[in-house]
Amino acid sequence: MAKQDECYLSIIGRLGRDPEVKTINEKEATVFSVAVNSIGRDRAEETTWFNVTVFGRKADACQQYLSKGSQVYVRGQLKAGLFKTQGGETRLSLNINADSVQFLDSRQASNDTNEVEPSFDPNEEIPF
């Protein structure tokens, strides 16, 4: 049996809304939209929107630590689809089923009074 081709994509952008928990195919998932800004040929800023779906423990972490405006790195399988708006226009939807989500900032990073304590003692001797 031949291996099926896949299309993977990596993006860095900001959440356009707070993450939501949804049930997809009887599995709990966290979904959110990410805006990726770039400069076009005419030097105008362009924004491309991606719908991101995350499953499992990663989904729980996204729900807990991300919010609208958070910057993230997302890597996953890209799926494009078409949908009709309420006005009857056909639009393209870019969807990523995320394998990896890295938080480039978080709710905690915006609060200067919360410092994360190291989970190890830096003065402790390593036994090897």
Backbone as a printed PyTorch tensor [residue, N CA C, xyz], in Angstrom:
tensor([[[  0.8470,  -1.1800,   0.0000],
         [  0.0000,   0.0000,   0.0000],
         [  0.8930,   1.2450,   0.0000]],

        [[  0.6330,   2.1750,  -0.8900],
         [  1.4240,   3.3960,  -1.0120],
         [  1.0960,   4.3500,   0.1300]],

        [[  2.1370,   5.0340,   0.5840],
         [  1.9430,   6.0370,   1.6320],
         [  1.2110,   7.2310,   1.0370]],

        [[  0.2150,   7.7110,   1.7570],
         [ -0.5760,   8.8450,   1.3030],
         [  0.2080,  10.1430,   1.5020]],

        [[  0.1430,  11.0370,   0.5250],
         [  0.8190,  12.3280,   0.6270],
         [  0.1190,  13.1960,   1.6540]],

        [[  0.8990,  14.0280,   2.3110],
         [  0.3540,  14.9480,   3.3050],
         [  0.9660,  16.3190,   3.0930]],

        [[  0.2570,  17.3330,   3.5310],
         [  0.7290,  18.7070,   3.4340],
         [  0.8340,  19.2770,   4.8420]],

        [[  2.0690,  19.5510,   5.2850],
         [  2.2840,  20.1230,   6.6090],
         [  2.6960,  21.5800,   6.4810]],

        [[  2.3150,  22.3500,   7.4830],
         [  2.5610,  23.7810,   7.4610],
         [  2.9710,  24.2330,   8.8580]],

        [[  3.8970,  25.1840,   8.9210],
         [  4.2850,  25.8230,  10.1790],
         [  3.9620,  27.3040,  10.0720]],

        [[  3.3340,  27.8470,  11.1170],
         [  2.9910,  29.2780,  11.1290],
         [  3.3420,  29.8790,  12.4760]],

        [[  3.5660,  31.1760,  12.4910],
         [  3.6780,  31.9630,  13.7200],
         [  2.6870,  33.1000,  13.5780]],

        [[  1.8150,  33.2400,  14.5710],
         [  0.8150,  34.2980,  14.5230],
         [  0.1810,  34.5170,  15.8750]],

        [[ -0.8900,  35.2940,  15.8760],
         [ -1.5960,  35.6340,  17.1210],
         [ -3.0300,  35.1420,  17.0670]],

        [[ -3.5320,  34.6950,  18.2250],
         [ -4.9080,  34.2180,  18.3120],
         [ -5.8800,  35.3630,  18.0760]],

        [[ -6.8820,  35.1000,  17.2480],
         [ -7.9030,  36.1000,  16.9600],
         [ -9.0630,  36.0530,  17.9300]],

        [[ -9.1500,  34.9780,  18.7030],
         [-10.2110,  34.8410,  19.7040],
         [ -9.7370,  33.8480,  20.7550]],

        [[-10.4040,  33.8330,  21.8850],
         [-10.0700,  32.8710,  22.9240],
         [-10.3410,  31.4560,  22.4380]],

        [[ -9.5270,  30.4830,  22.8600],
         [ -9.7630,  29.0890,  22.4660],
         [-11.1160,  28.5970,  22.9760]],

        [[-11.7350,  27.6970,  22.2020],
         [-13.0110,  27.0900,  22.5810],
         [-12.8560,  25.5800,  22.6060]],

        [[-13.5830,  24.9320,  23.5020],
         [-13.6070,  23.4730,  23.5570],
         [-14.7920,  22.9910,  22.7340]],

        [[-14.5300,  22.0460,  21.8270],
         [-15.5870,  21.4730,  20.9930],
         [-15.4040,  19.9660,  20.9510]],

        [[-16.4740,  19.2600,  20.6180],
         [-16.4030,  17.8170,  20.4100],
         [-16.4040,  17.5580,  18.9050]],

        [[-15.3430,  16.8970,  18.4430],
         [-15.1910,  16.5890,  17.0250],
         [-14.9840,  15.0810,  16.9060]],

        [[-15.8690,  14.4060,  16.1790],
         [-15.8030,  12.9470,  16.0310],
         [-15.7050,  12.2500,  17.3890]],

        [[-16.5270,  12.7000,  18.3260],
         [-16.6170,  12.1470,  19.6770],
         [-15.3430,  12.3170,  20.4990]],

        [[-14.4490,  13.2280,  20.0850],
         [-13.2380,  13.5390,  20.8420],
         [-13.2660,  15.0180,  21.1960]],

        [[-12.8160,  15.3350,  22.4140],
         [-12.7560,  16.7260,  22.8320],
         [-11.5420,  17.3930,  22.2000]],

        [[-11.7430,  18.5940,  21.6810],
         [-10.6840,  19.3460,  21.0180],
         [-10.7530,  20.8050,  21.4300]],

        [[ -9.6370,  21.4930,  21.3030],
         [ -9.6000,  22.9420,  21.4750],
         [ -9.3920,  23.5460,  20.1010]],

        [[-10.2070,  24.5450,  19.7660],
         [-10.1140,  25.2130,  18.4710],
         [ -9.9160,  26.7070,  18.6790]],

        [[ -9.1360,  27.3010,  17.7870],
         [ -8.9170,  28.7540,  17.8230],
         [ -8.4600,  29.2060,  16.4510]],

        [[ -8.5390,  30.5020,  16.2150],
         [ -8.0890,  31.0660,  14.9380],
         [ -6.7730,  31.8080,  15.1680]],

        [[ -5.9110,  31.7540,  14.1560],
         [ -4.6090,  32.4220,  14.2290],
         [ -4.4680,  33.3370,  13.0170]],

        [[ -4.0850,  34.5740,  13.2720],
         [ -3.8220,  35.5480,  12.2100],
         [ -2.3200,  35.6060,  11.9540]],

        [[ -1.9330,  35.4680,  10.6860],
         [ -0.5350,  35.5820,  10.2860],
         [ -0.4260,  36.8070,   9.3930]],

        [[  0.3720,  37.7700,   9.8140],
         [  0.5360,  39.0100,   9.0580],
         [  1.8040,  38.9490,   8.2220]],

        [[  1.7190,  39.4440,   6.9960],
         [  2.8770,  39.5070,   6.1110],
         [  2.7720,  40.7720,   5.2640]],

        [[  3.8780,  41.1060,   4.6250],
         [  3.9150,  42.2750,   3.7490],
         [  3.8010,  41.7830,   2.3150]],

        [[  2.8150,  42.2970,   1.5920],
         [  2.5880,  41.9010,   0.2040],
         [  3.5240,  42.6040,  -0.7470]],

        [[  3.3860,  42.2960,  -2.0370],
         [  4.2470,  42.8880,  -3.0660],
         [  4.0990,  44.3970,  -3.1460]],

        [[  2.9190,  44.8860,  -2.8420],
         [  2.6890,  46.3290,  -2.9020],
         [  3.0100,  47.0140,  -1.5690]],

        [[  3.7240,  46.3000,  -0.7040],
         [  4.1560,  46.7950,   0.6140],
         [  2.9990,  46.9880,   1.5950]],

        [[  1.8260,  46.4980,   1.2420],
         [  0.6800,  46.5800,   2.1530],
         [  0.6720,  45.3340,   3.0380]],

        [[  0.2720,  45.5160,   4.2860],
         [  0.1920,  44.3850,   5.1960],
         [ -1.0190,  43.5260,   4.8520]],

        [[ -0.7970,  42.2000,   4.7960],
         [ -1.8590,  41.2570,   4.5040],
         [ -2.0020,  40.3080,   5.6890]],

        [[ -3.2260,  39.9140,   5.9860],
         [ -3.4830,  38.9760,   7.0740],
         [ -4.1270,  37.7230,   6.5040]],

        [[ -3.5560,  36.5670,   6.8620],
         [ -4.1250,  35.2820,   6.4870],
         [ -4.5830,  34.6010,   7.7610]],

        [[ -5.8320,  34.1090,   7.7550],
         [ -6.4060,  33.4680,   8.9340],
         [ -6.3810,  31.9490,   8.7860]],

        [[ -6.0350,  31.2630,   9.8800],
         [ -6.0300,  29.8120,   9.9360],
         [ -6.8980,  29.3630,  11.1060]],

        [[ -7.6970,  28.3270,  10.8900],
         [ -8.4630,  27.6900,  11.9610],
         [ -7.6310,  26.5130,  12.4600]],

        [[ -7.3370,  26.4930,  13.7570],
         [ -6.4610,  25.4750,  14.3300],
         [ -7.2710,  24.5640,  15.2440]],

        [[ -7.0550,  23.2560,  15.1020],
         [ -7.6900,  22.2550,  15.9620],
         [ -6.5980,  21.4490,  16.6500]],

        [[ -6.7390,  21.2960,  17.9790],
         [ -5.7470,  20.5770,  18.7810],
         [ -6.4780,  19.5400,  19.6280]],

        [[ -5.9290,  18.3230,  19.7010],
         [ -6.5250,  17.2460,  20.4860],
         [ -5.6040,  16.8480,  21.6410]],

        [[ -6.1720,  16.1350,  22.6160],
         [ -5.3930,  15.5290,  23.6950],
         [ -4.9080,  16.5140,  24.7400]],

        [[ -3.7730,  16.1630,  25.3590],
         [ -3.2220,  16.9980,  26.4310],
         [ -2.8170,  18.3760,  25.9220]],

        [[ -2.3770,  18.4410,  24.6660],
         [ -2.0180,  19.7370,  24.0800],
         [ -3.2340,  20.6620,  24.0480]],

        [[ -4.4050,  20.0710,  23.7880],
         [ -5.6400,  20.8510,  23.7500],
         [ -5.9440,  21.4490,  25.1200]],

        [[ -5.7310,  20.6500,  26.1770],
         [ -5.9580,  21.1410,  27.5370],
         [ -5.0300,  22.3040,  27.8610]],

        [[ -3.7660,  22.1850,  27.4760],
         [ -2.7950,  23.2520,  27.7420],
         [ -3.1550,  24.5180,  26.9630]],

        [[ -3.5850,  24.3640,  25.7180],
         [ -3.9900,  25.5330,  24.9240],
         [ -5.1700,  26.2470,  25.5750]],

        [[ -6.1290,  25.4720,  26.0310],
         [ -7.3040,  26.0430,  26.6900],
         [ -6.9070,  26.8050,  27.9490]],

        [[ -5.9480,  26.2580,  28.6790],
         [ -5.5580,  26.8530,  29.9630],
         [ -4.6870,  28.0970,  29.8040]],

        [[ -3.7510,  28.0850,  28.8530],
         [ -2.7320,  29.1300,  28.8180],
         [ -2.8690,  30.1540,  27.6900]],

        [[ -3.6760,  29.8760,  26.6770],
         [ -3.7900,  30.8170,  25.5620],
         [ -5.0410,  31.6800,  25.6740]],

        [[ -4.9670,  32.8560,  25.1060],
         [ -6.1220,  33.7530,  25.0400],
         [ -5.9560,  34.6270,  23.8000]],

        [[ -6.9970,  35.3680,  23.4790],
         [ -6.9660,  36.2640,  22.3270],
         [ -5.7130,  37.1370,  22.3940]],

        [[ -4.9690,  37.2030,  21.2920],
         [ -3.7580,  38.0110,  21.2240],
         [ -2.4800,  37.2550,  21.5380]],

        [[ -2.5680,  36.0430,  22.1120],
         [ -1.3730,  35.2610,  22.4220],
         [ -0.6460,  34.9030,  21.1310]],

        [[  0.6900,  34.9520,  21.1780],
         [  1.4730,  34.5650,  20.0120],
         [  1.8440,  33.0910,  20.1150]],

        [[  1.6730,  32.3530,  19.0060],
         [  1.9300,  30.9160,  18.9940],
         [  2.6710,  30.5000,  17.7270]],

        [[  3.3840,  29.3870,  17.8480],
         [  3.9400,  28.6710,  16.7050],
         [  3.1050,  27.4130,  16.5790]],

        [[  2.5620,  27.1510,  15.3900],
         [  1.7140,  25.9830,  15.1580],
         [  2.2830,  25.2060,  13.9820]],

        [[  2.3630,  23.8840,  14.1530],
         [  2.7670,  23.0040,  13.0560],
         [  1.7430,  21.8870,  12.9680]],

        [[  1.2950,  21.6160,  11.7410],
         [  0.3320,  20.5400,  11.5850],
         [ -0.0800,  20.3360,  10.1460]],

        [[ -1.0220,  19.4350,   9.9870],
         [ -1.5050,  19.0820,   8.6550],
         [ -2.4960,  20.1360,   8.1680]],

        [[ -2.2430,  20.6330,   6.9620],
         [ -3.0910,  21.6660,   6.3680],
         [ -4.1960,  21.0280,   5.5470]],

        [[ -5.4130,  21.5210,   5.7500],
         [ -6.5640,  21.1150,   4.9460],
         [ -7.2720,  22.3980,   4.5160]],

        [[ -7.5430,  22.5060,   3.2370],
         [ -8.2770,  23.6550,   2.7210],
         [ -9.6970,  23.2200,   2.4000]],

        [[-10.6330,  24.1200,   2.5950],
         [-12.0280,  23.8190,   2.2910],
         [-12.7470,  25.0630,   1.8160]],

        [[-13.9120,  24.8760,   1.2590],
         [-14.7450,  25.9800,   0.8060],
         [-15.9950,  26.0540,   1.6730]],

        [[-16.4770,  27.2730,   1.8950],
         [-17.7310,  27.4540,   2.6140],
         [-18.4580,  28.6500,   2.0380]],

        [[-19.7540,  28.7100,   2.2940],
         [-20.5710,  29.8320,   1.8240],
         [-20.8830,  30.7510,   3.0050]],

        [[-20.7340,  32.0410,   2.7790],
         [-21.0800,  33.0200,   3.7890],
         [-22.5910,  33.1890,   3.8270]],

        [[-23.0950,  33.9150,   4.8210],
         [-24.5330,  34.1780,   4.8920],
         [-25.0030,  34.9690,   3.6800]],

        [[-24.0880,  35.7360,   3.0750],
         [-24.4190,  36.5140,   1.8840],
         [-24.3360,  35.7070,   0.5970]],

        [[-23.9720,  34.4120,   0.7030],
         [-23.9250,  33.5520,  -0.4670],
         [-22.5870,  33.4980,  -1.1790]],

        [[-21.5730,  34.2090,  -0.6480],
         [-20.2450,  34.1790,  -1.2570],
         [-19.5310,  32.8840,  -0.8960]],

        [[-18.7570,  32.3490,  -1.8320],
         [-17.9280,  31.1830,  -1.5620],
         [-16.5590,  31.6640,  -1.1000]],

        [[-16.0910,  31.1400,   0.0210],
         [-14.8070,  31.5460,   0.6070],
         [-13.9500,  30.3200,   0.8730]],

        [[-12.6380,  30.5600,   0.9690],
         [-11.6760,  29.5160,   1.2760],
         [-11.4240,  29.4700,   2.7700]],

        [[-11.3570,  28.2830,   3.3270],
         [-11.0610,  28.0810,   4.7370],
         [ -9.7500,  27.3090,   4.8430]],

        [[ -8.7830,  27.8260,   5.6110],
         [ -7.5090,  27.1530,   5.8300],
         [ -7.5090,  26.5790,   7.2450]],

        [[ -7.4150,  25.2590,   7.3410],
         [ -7.5340,  24.5730,   8.6210],
         [ -6.2730,  23.7710,   8.9080]],

        [[ -5.7880,  23.8530,  10.1390],
         [ -4.6070,  23.0970,  10.5520],
         [ -4.9950,  22.1720,  11.6920]],

        [[ -4.7530,  20.8640,  11.5100],
         [ -4.8530,  19.8940,  12.6050],
         [ -3.4700,  19.8490,  13.2370]],

        [[ -3.3120,  20.5060,  14.3820],
         [ -1.9960,  20.7560,  14.9550],
         [ -1.3840,  19.5200,  15.5980]],

        [[ -0.1230,  19.2830,  15.2460],
         [  0.7000,  18.2810,  15.9240],
         [  1.4990,  18.9370,  17.0350]],

        [[  1.8390,  20.2130,  16.8200],
         [  2.6790,  20.9350,  17.7660],
         [  2.1670,  22.3670,  17.9070]],

        [[  2.0620,  22.8180,  19.1480],
         [  1.7220,  24.2130,  19.4430],
         [  2.7070,  24.6900,  20.4990]],

        [[  3.4520,  25.7340,  20.1870],
         [  4.3810,  26.3210,  21.1540],
         [  3.8770,  27.7080,  21.5240]],

        [[  3.8650,  27.9900,  22.8090],
         [  3.4040,  29.2800,  23.3090],
         [  4.5810,  30.2380,  23.2740]],

        [[  4.4940,  31.2640,  22.4570],
         [  5.5810,  32.2350,  22.3560],
         [  5.4180,  33.3570,  23.3630]],

        [[  4.2540,  33.4980,  23.8970],
         [  3.9950,  34.3200,  25.0720],
         [  2.7660,  33.7110,  25.7250]],

        [[  2.4450,  34.1490,  26.9230],
         [  1.2990,  33.5660,  27.6110],
         [  0.6740,  34.5980,  28.5200]],

        [[ -0.4030,  34.2070,  29.1530],
         [ -1.0490,  35.0980,  30.1300],
         [ -0.0610,  35.4660,  31.2210]],

        [[  0.7710,  34.5210,  31.6360],
         [  1.7340,  34.7700,  32.6970],
         [  2.8100,  35.7520,  32.2600]],

        [[  3.2140,  35.7010,  30.9780],
         [  4.2770,  36.5820,  30.5010],
         [  3.8410,  38.0390,  30.5350]],

        [[  2.5480,  38.3020,  30.4310],
         [  2.0720,  39.6790,  30.4370],
         [  1.9580,  40.2480,  31.8420]],

        [[  2.0950,  39.3930,  32.8500],
         [  2.0250,  39.8320,  34.2390],
         [  3.4190,  39.7960,  34.8330]],

        [[  4.0520,  40.9550,  34.9840],
         [  5.4410,  41.0300,  35.4320],
         [  5.6380,  40.5340,  36.8570]],

        [[  4.5950,  40.4370,  37.6640],
         [  4.7570,  40.0170,  39.0510],
         [  4.8380,  38.5110,  39.1940]],

        [[  4.4530,  37.7500,  38.1650],
         [  4.5210,  36.2880,  38.2240],
         [  5.8000,  35.8090,  37.5790]],

        [[  6.7290,  35.3120,  38.3970],
         [  7.9420,  34.7240,  37.8670],
         [  7.8380,  33.2270,  38.0530]],

        [[  8.2620,  32.4900,  37.0430],
         [  8.2020,  31.0420,  37.1130],
         [  9.4360,  30.5430,  37.8360]],

        [[  9.2310,  29.7310,  38.8650],
         [ 10.3300,  29.1420,  39.6130],
         [ 10.8810,  27.9580,  38.8400]],

        [[ 12.2200,  27.7580,  38.8290],
         [ 12.7610,  26.5890,  38.1500],
         [ 12.3170,  25.3060,  38.8410]],

        [[ 12.1450,  24.2270,  38.0530],
         [ 11.6920,  22.9670,  38.6210],
         [ 12.8550,  22.1330,  39.1260]],

        [[ 14.0590,  22.7020,  39.1390],
         [ 15.2250,  22.0070,  39.6490],
         [ 16.0660,  23.0040,  40.4240]],

        [[ 16.9960,  22.4840,  41.2100],
         [ 17.9120,  23.3520,  41.9550],
         [ 19.1630,  23.5230,  41.1210]],

        [[ 19.4460,  24.7550,  40.6010],
         [ 20.6040,  24.9450,  39.7310],
         [ 21.9300,  24.7210,  40.4410]],

        [[ 21.9240,  24.7440,  41.7740],
         [ 23.1530,  24.5280,  42.5390],
         [ 23.3940,  23.0590,  42.8730]],

        [[ 22.3990,  22.2260,  42.5910],
         [ 22.5110,  20.7970,  42.8950],
         [ 23.5110,  20.1400,  41.9570]],

        [[ 24.3610,  19.2630,  42.5200],
         [ 25.3670,  18.5890,  41.7180],
         [ 24.7330,  17.4390,  40.9370]],

        [[ 25.1050,  17.2950,  39.6890],
         [ 24.5760,  16.2150,  38.8530],
         [ 25.4240,  14.9710,  39.1010]],

        [[ 24.7920,  13.8090,  39.3860],
         [ 25.5470,  12.6260,  39.8290],
         [ 26.1830,  11.8140,  38.7040]],

        [[ 26.7680,  12.4210,  37.7010],
         [ 27.5050,  11.6460,  36.6840],
         [ 28.5420,  12.4590,  35.9990]]])
